[in-house]
């Protein structure tokens, strides 16, 4: 029986490195690939970045130590078009982007498949903490046991044809177990620190990144109002705000103020009290169903409105054109347009969509 040939996306970190070892132990023919996604002038090319030159060197070293080939694929142009430009344009539209979801869908499990096919691979594997089960006619996506590490949220937009050829070998393992395996193998990346940032945003300072990428002239300056329509001041760009934000707002209020709405048509930033952040109903668009299509009837489920959200019960009602309405059983705070809302039943990922802007809080 011919070995399954697997293209392994390698970031140079401990997770994808141990994933390579596990695949090799399972008898797979592993081919390591690292995506070069930084343009030559990228300000984030630091040693600790998963998209930087050091990552390539670390991945190559692990592949050599484990005895499988390693290639570098230049995806800088595609990354800029599909991830960085999306990131910037979402902020310009008054939304808060989720670039990791987009990178997974468009690049890691999208463009990279062309490379996988060219190398004769049957699957693409990554070091994500998620469980993908392969059944006769479809793939099933599940959460891992440790909610602090689960990354199924970032995979919700993958279509069935992408999931069916995807492998996540770390799904049943904990981080300490993975580091221990790496140490036992003598891998230099065994104790490498996990990146907690967006890979192309140095210091996690997205505002500085936008200033560098867009230039000051592309910022949409405007005015700040409260929910009652009172003018409070001017701002330097709607791109510099996100729902729930407190910093950068005019003072003089006896109560804390929060950004509660962003109107990209008028470039207005609307602020209010914490109560104005609370929502019990919202809509999503571009819904992707991983479970069998549930777009014909209402369903009770659990929804995560951001990656580090624990999830909350909701009733989903399908609408036309790939949209859906979610009524929360318990109102939630700071539901943010542009973020992903991912649907679960227990540990099963049903699918998800992108949070839409609600009706403006302040009359025009």
C-alpha positions as CSV (number, residue, x, y, z in Angstrom):
1,X,0.0,0.0,0.0
2,X,1.4,3.4,-1.0
3,X,2.2,5.8,1.8
4,X,0.0,8.9,2.1
5,X,2.0,11.9,1.1
6,X,1.4,15.0,3.3
7,X,2.4,18.6,2.8
8,X,3.1,20.0,6.2
9,X,2.8,23.8,6.7
10,X,5.8,24.6,8.9
11,X,5.9,27.9,10.8
12,X,9.2,27.2,12.5
13,X,7.5,26.7,15.9
14,X,7.2,23.7,18.1
15,X,3.6,22.8,17.1
16,X,4.1,22.3,13.4
17,X,7.5,20.6,14.1
18,X,5.9,18.0,16.4
19,X,3.1,17.6,13.9
20,X,5.8,16.5,11.4
21,X,7.2,14.0,13.8
22,X,3.7,12.5,14.5
23,X,2.9,12.2,10.8
24,X,6.2,10.5,10.1
25,X,5.5,8.1,13.0
26,X,2.1,7.3,11.5
27,X,3.9,6.2,8.3
28,X,3.2,9.3,6.2
29,X,5.6,10.6,3.6
30,X,6.0,14.2,4.8
31,X,7.1,17.2,2.8
32,X,7.7,20.4,4.8
33,X,6.8,23.8,3.4
34,X,7.2,27.2,4.8
35,X,5.4,30.1,3.2
36,X,7.5,33.2,2.7
37,X,4.9,35.9,3.2
38,X,6.9,39.0,4.1
39,X,7.7,41.5,1.4
40,X,11.3,42.7,1.4
41,X,10.5,45.9,3.1
42,X,8.2,44.4,5.7
43,X,8.6,46.1,9.1
44,X,7.6,42.9,10.9
45,X,10.6,40.8,9.8
46,X,11.7,40.1,13.3
47,X,13.3,36.9,14.5
48,X,10.3,35.8,16.5
49,X,7.8,36.1,13.7
50,X,6.2,33.0,12.1
51,X,6.6,34.7,8.7
52,X,10.2,35.9,9.2
53,X,13.6,34.5,8.0
54,X,14.3,32.9,11.3
55,X,11.2,30.8,11.0
56,X,12.4,29.4,7.7
57,X,15.8,28.5,9.2
58,X,14.1,26.8,12.2
59,X,11.6,24.9,10.0
60,X,14.4,23.7,7.7
61,X,16.5,22.6,10.7
62,X,13.6,20.5,12.1
63,X,12.8,18.9,8.7
64,X,16.5,18.0,8.3
65,X,16.5,16.5,11.9
66,X,13.4,14.5,11.2
67,X,14.5,13.3,7.8
68,X,12.1,14.9,5.3
69,X,12.5,17.5,2.6
70,X,11.7,21.2,3.2
71,X,10.7,23.9,0.7
72,X,10.0,27.6,0.8
73,X,7.0,28.9,-1.1
74,X,7.0,32.6,-1.9
75,X,3.4,33.8,-1.2
76,X,4.3,37.4,-0.4
77,X,2.2,38.9,-3.2
78,X,-0.8,36.7,-2.4
79,X,-0.4,37.4,1.3
80,X,-0.4,41.2,0.7
81,X,-3.5,41.0,-1.6
82,X,-5.6,38.6,0.4
83,X,-4.6,39.2,4.0
84,X,-2.8,42.5,4.5
85,X,-5.0,44.5,2.1
86,X,-8.1,42.9,3.6
87,X,-6.8,43.8,7.1
88,X,-6.4,47.5,6.2
89,X,-9.7,47.8,4.2
90,X,-11.7,46.3,7.0
91,X,-10.5,49.0,9.4
92,X,-11.2,51.6,6.7
93,X,-14.8,50.3,6.6
94,X,-15.3,50.6,10.3
95,X,-14.9,46.9,10.9
96,X,-12.4,44.9,13.0
97,X,-10.8,42.2,10.8
98,X,-9.7,38.6,11.6
99,X,-6.7,38.0,9.4
100,X,-5.9,34.5,10.8
101,X,-9.2,33.2,9.4
102,X,-8.6,34.7,6.1
103,X,-5.0,33.4,5.9
104,X,-6.2,29.8,6.7
105,X,-9.0,29.9,4.1
106,X,-7.1,31.7,1.3
107,X,-3.5,30.6,1.8
108,X,-2.8,27.7,4.1
109,X,-5.7,25.6,2.9
110,X,-6.2,27.5,-0.3
111,X,-3.2,28.5,-2.5
112,X,-1.0,26.0,-0.8
113,X,-3.0,23.2,-2.3
114,X,-1.6,24.0,-5.7
115,X,1.9,23.3,-4.2
116,X,0.6,20.2,-2.6
117,X,-0.7,18.8,-5.8
118,X,2.5,19.7,-7.6
119,X,4.4,17.6,-5.0
120,X,2.0,14.7,-5.3
121,X,0.5,15.2,-1.8
122,X,-2.8,13.8,-0.7
123,X,-3.3,16.1,2.3
124,X,-2.2,19.4,3.9
125,X,-1.3,19.2,7.6
126,X,-0.8,22.0,10.1
127,X,-0.1,22.5,13.8
128,X,-3.5,23.8,14.6
129,X,-5.2,22.8,17.9
130,X,-8.3,21.4,16.3
131,X,-9.8,18.0,15.5
132,X,-10.7,17.1,12.0
133,X,-12.4,13.7,11.6
134,X,-12.6,12.2,8.1
135,X,-15.8,10.3,7.4
136,X,-17.1,8.6,4.3
137,X,-18.6,11.6,2.6
138,X,-17.5,14.6,4.7
139,X,-15.1,16.0,7.2
140,X,-16.1,17.0,10.8
141,X,-14.4,19.8,12.7
142,X,-14.4,19.7,16.5
143,X,-12.9,21.7,19.4
144,X,-10.0,20.3,21.4
145,X,-10.4,19.5,25.1
146,X,-8.4,22.6,26.4
147,X,-10.5,25.7,25.6
148,X,-7.4,27.9,26.1
149,X,-5.7,26.3,23.2
150,X,-8.6,25.5,20.9
151,X,-8.2,27.0,17.4
152,X,-11.3,25.5,15.7
153,X,-12.7,29.1,15.6
154,X,-10.0,30.1,13.1
155,X,-11.0,27.2,10.7
156,X,-14.8,27.8,10.5
157,X,-14.6,29.2,7.0
158,X,-13.0,26.2,5.4
159,X,-15.2,24.4,2.9
160,X,-15.8,20.7,2.8
161,X,-13.3,20.2,0.0
162,X,-10.6,21.9,2.1
163,X,-11.4,20.1,5.3
164,X,-11.5,16.7,3.6
165,X,-7.8,17.1,2.6
166,X,-6.7,18.6,5.9
167,X,-5.0,17.0,8.8
168,X,-4.4,18.4,12.3
169,X,-2.2,15.8,14.1
170,X,-2.1,17.8,17.4
171,X,-5.9,17.7,18.1
172,X,-5.8,15.3,21.0
173,X,-2.6,16.6,22.6
174,X,-1.7,19.3,25.2
175,X,1.0,21.9,24.9
176,X,3.2,20.3,27.6
177,X,3.0,16.9,25.9
178,X,4.1,18.6,22.6
179,X,7.0,20.4,24.2
180,X,8.1,17.1,25.9
181,X,8.1,15.3,22.6
182,X,10.2,18.1,21.0
183,X,12.7,17.9,23.9
184,X,13.0,14.1,23.6
185,X,13.8,14.5,19.9
186,X,16.4,17.2,20.7
187,X,14.6,19.8,18.5
188,X,16.0,23.3,19.0
189,X,12.4,24.7,18.9
190,X,11.2,22.7,21.9
191,X,11.1,25.8,24.2
192,X,10.5,28.4,21.5
193,X,7.9,31.0,22.7
194,X,4.5,30.9,21.1
195,X,3.7,34.0,19.1
196,X,0.7,35.8,20.6
197,X,0.5,38.5,17.9
198,X,-0.7,39.0,14.3
199,X,2.3,37.8,12.4
200,X,2.7,40.9,10.3
201,X,2.0,43.5,13.0
202,X,5.1,44.3,15.0
203,X,4.5,44.8,18.7
204,X,0.8,44.1,18.1
205,X,0.5,47.8,17.3
206,X,-2.0,47.7,14.5
207,X,-2.3,51.5,14.4
208,X,1.4,51.9,13.7
209,X,1.1,49.2,11.0
210,X,-1.8,50.9,9.3
211,X,0.0,54.2,9.3
212,X,3.0,52.5,7.7
213,X,0.9,50.5,5.2
214,X,-1.7,53.1,4.2
215,X,-0.1,56.4,4.9
216,X,-1.6,59.2,6.9
217,X,-3.5,60.6,3.8
218,X,-5.6,57.4,3.6
219,X,-7.0,57.7,7.1
220,X,-10.7,58.7,7.3
221,X,-10.8,61.6,9.7
222,X,-14.1,62.6,11.2
223,X,-16.0,63.5,14.3
224,X,-16.9,61.9,17.6
225,X,-20.5,62.0,18.9
226,X,-22.3,60.5,21.8
227,X,-25.4,58.3,21.3
228,X,-27.6,61.4,22.0
229,X,-26.1,63.3,19.1
230,X,-23.8,65.6,21.0
231,X,-20.6,66.6,19.3
232,X,-17.6,65.6,21.5
233,X,-14.6,66.3,19.3
234,X,-12.6,65.2,16.2
235,X,-10.6,62.1,15.5
236,X,-7.6,61.3,13.2
237,X,-9.2,58.3,11.5
238,X,-12.0,55.8,11.8
239,X,-9.3,53.2,11.3
240,X,-8.0,53.8,14.8
241,X,-11.1,52.7,16.6
242,X,-12.9,49.4,17.3
243,X,-16.1,48.5,19.2
244,X,-15.6,48.5,23.0
245,X,-12.5,50.7,22.9
246,X,-11.9,53.3,25.7
247,X,-8.6,54.8,24.8
248,X,-8.3,57.8,22.6
249,X,-11.7,59.2,23.4
250,X,-12.5,62.8,24.7
251,X,-12.5,63.2,28.5
252,X,-14.9,65.2,30.6
253,X,-17.4,62.5,31.2
254,X,-18.3,61.3,34.8
255,X,-18.7,57.8,33.5
256,X,-16.3,55.7,31.3
257,X,-17.0,56.1,27.6
258,X,-16.7,53.3,25.0
259,X,-16.9,53.2,21.3
260,X,-20.3,51.7,20.5
261,X,-20.6,52.3,16.8
262,X,-18.5,53.2,13.8
263,X,-20.2,54.8,10.7
264,X,-17.9,54.5,7.7
265,X,-20.3,56.5,5.5
266,X,-20.0,59.7,7.7
267,X,-16.7,58.7,9.4
268,X,-18.4,59.2,12.7
269,X,-17.3,57.5,15.9
270,X,-20.2,57.0,18.3
271,X,-19.5,56.7,22.0
272,X,-21.7,55.7,24.9
273,X,-21.9,54.0,28.3
274,X,-21.1,50.3,28.9
275,X,-24.9,49.6,28.6
276,X,-24.8,50.8,25.0
277,X,-22.4,48.0,24.1
278,X,-24.9,45.3,25.1
279,X,-26.7,43.5,22.3
280,X,-29.2,40.6,22.2
281,X,-29.5,40.2,18.4
282,X,-27.3,40.6,15.4
283,X,-26.8,39.4,11.9
284,X,-24.0,37.6,10.1
285,X,-23.3,37.2,6.4
286,X,-21.2,34.9,4.2
287,X,-22.3,32.0,6.3
288,X,-20.3,28.8,5.8
289,X,-21.8,25.5,7.0
290,X,-19.4,22.7,7.8
291,X,-22.1,20.5,9.2
292,X,-24.8,19.4,6.7
293,X,-26.5,22.6,5.4
294,X,-28.7,24.0,8.1
295,X,-29.9,27.1,6.2
296,X,-33.6,26.1,6.0
297,X,-34.7,26.2,9.7
298,X,-34.0,27.9,13.0
299,X,-31.6,26.1,15.3
300,X,-30.4,26.5,18.9
301,X,-26.7,26.5,19.2
302,X,-23.7,28.1,21.0
303,X,-22.0,31.0,19.3
304,X,-18.5,32.5,19.9
305,X,-18.5,36.1,19.0
306,X,-14.7,36.4,19.2
307,X,-11.8,34.0,19.6
308,X,-11.4,34.4,23.4
309,X,-15.1,34.4,24.0
310,X,-16.4,31.4,26.0
311,X,-19.5,31.0,23.8
312,X,-23.1,31.7,24.6
313,X,-26.5,30.1,23.8
314,X,-28.3,31.5,20.8
315,X,-31.1,30.8,18.3
316,X,-30.1,31.1,14.7
317,X,-32.6,32.0,12.0
318,X,-31.5,31.7,8.4
319,X,-32.1,34.6,6.1
320,X,-31.6,35.0,2.3
321,X,-28.2,35.3,0.5
322,X,-26.1,33.5,3.0
323,X,-27.1,35.6,5.9
324,X,-28.5,34.6,9.3
325,X,-29.9,36.3,12.4
326,X,-28.7,35.3,15.9
327,X,-30.9,36.0,19.0
328,X,-28.8,35.6,22.1
329,X,-30.4,34.0,25.1
330,X,-28.2,36.2,27.3
331,X,-27.3,39.6,25.9
332,X,-23.5,40.1,25.2
333,X,-21.2,43.0,25.2
334,X,-19.1,44.5,22.3
335,X,-20.3,42.4,19.4
336,X,-17.9,43.7,16.7
337,X,-18.6,44.0,13.0
338,X,-16.0,42.2,10.9
339,X,-15.3,39.6,13.5
340,X,-16.3,36.0,13.1
341,X,-19.3,34.4,14.8
342,X,-18.7,30.7,15.0
343,X,-21.5,28.2,15.7
344,X,-21.1,25.1,17.9
345,X,-23.1,22.2,19.3
346,X,-21.0,21.0,22.2
347,X,-17.6,20.4,20.7
348,X,-18.9,20.2,17.1
349,X,-18.3,23.2,14.8
350,X,-21.4,23.7,12.7
351,X,-20.1,26.7,10.8
352,X,-20.0,30.4,11.1
353,X,-20.3,33.8,9.5
354,X,-19.1,37.4,9.7
355,X,-20.7,39.9,12.0
356,X,-22.5,42.7,10.3
357,X,-22.9,46.3,11.5
358,X,-26.2,46.8,13.2
359,X,-28.6,49.8,12.9
360,X,-26.8,53.0,13.7
361,X,-27.2,54.0,17.3
362,X,-27.4,57.8,16.6
363,X,-29.8,59.4,14.1
364,X,-28.1,60.8,11.0
